[in-house]
Amino acid sequence: MNYFKFLCVGIFFGIVLVKSEAVSWYRIYEMFRFQSFHMYGIISTAILSGILFLQISKKRHLKSLQGFEISVPKKENGFFRYLFGGIIFGLGWALVGACPGPMYILVGAGIYTMIIVILAALVGTLIYGAIKHKLPH
């Protein structure tokens, strides 16, 4: 029963993404072809909201549910690592037409072919877990 609130937030988030067409393959296709501002507007709104929340949490010293002050640690020597990871993520997103969160939402919306994508993502995660100690980090 403790996780019921998270289930409710997840369902609400799924409804918002479906209604805003953020999980639409056609909208994602338009975005990667630079034919529409729709997805860029949604992503920009999310980024600006995140920046605003972090600034407010810094000024007001807000605490997490566990009682720790909310902060973002500094990242060092990560530019190329994040650039490379972002390129891989973007290529996968463009190829499949969905990023990880919306894959589950699309299954819930009745697009059952996404189950194949979810299984492939899980296999990729298992492979990464098996070889990550051999990769440069």
N, C-alpha and C positions, 0 to 999 in steps of 0.2 A: 504494500500500500504506500510505502515511502516513495516509490518511483512513479506513482500515478501522476504527479505534477509534471514530471519530465515527459511522460507519455502525452499529456495534454499539450504541452509546449511543442512537442514534435509534430503532433497532428495539426496544430494551428500553423506551424511553420510550413508543413506540407501543403495545406490549403492555400496559404499565401503564395507559395511558389507556383502552384498550379494555376491559380486565378491571375497571377501577374504574367503568366506564360514564360516564366524563367526556366521551366523544364521542357519547353517545347523545342523539339529538334529543329524545326524551321526557324525559330528565333535565334538559336545558337548558330545555325548555318548562316543566317543573315549577318550575325555579329562577325564571324570569322571571314566573311566576304566584304566586310565594311559597307553593307547595304542598309543598315538600320541602326539607329541610336538606342533602341529599346533596351537591349541587354547592357550596353555601356552605361545607360542611365541608372539601371538597377544596381550594377556593380559600383558605380560612383556613389550612389546613395548609401550603400553598405559601408564603403570605405570612409566616407565623411561621417557617418553615424559612429563608426568605431573610433575615429580620431576624436570626435566630440566626447564620447563616453570616457575614453582614456584621459582626456584633459580634465574633465569634471572629476573623475576618480582621483587624479593626482592632487587637484586643488582641495578637494574635500576629504582626502585621506580615507576613501571608502574601503570597506573590508569585504572579503569574500564570505561565502557561507561558513567556511571553516574558521573565520576570524582573522585571516591574514590580510595585510594591506595589499591592495591590487597594484601590481607593478609589472612592467615589461623589462626583462633583463636585456642588457646590451649584447648585441651579437658581434663577434669579432671574426675577421677573415672569412666571412660567409658569402660575400657577394657572388662569386662565381659558382659556388655550391648551390645557392638559391636560384641563380640564373639558369643553371643547367637543370635543376629540378623543376623549375617553372616551365622550361621548354618541354621537358618530357610530359609534365602534367597537361600543358596546353595541347600538345600533339595528341595525347590520349583523349582529351576532351573533344577536340575537333574530329577525331576518328570515330568515336562512339556517339557523340552528340549529347553527352551528359557527364557531369563531374560526380564524385562519389556520393554525396548526399542525395541529390536528385535521382540517382539510380534506384534507390529504395522507394522514393515517391512515385516514380514511373511504374514500378511493379504494383504499388498500391492503386495506381490509376488504371490498371488493367493492361499495361504494356509488358506482357510476360516474357518477351524476348530479352528484356533487361536482366533476367535471371542468368542468362549466359554471360553477360558482361560482369555481373556480380561474382559469378564463379571464377571467371578469368582474373578479376581483380584480386580475389582471395588467393588464387594460385600464384599470382605475381607477388603478393605480399609474403607468402610462404617461401618462395624462391629468394626474395630479398633477405628474409630473416635467416635463411640458410647460408647465404654468401656474404652477408654484410660485414663480417669480420675480415674478409679479403678485399673489401672495397676501400678506397681512400676517403677518409672522413675528415 
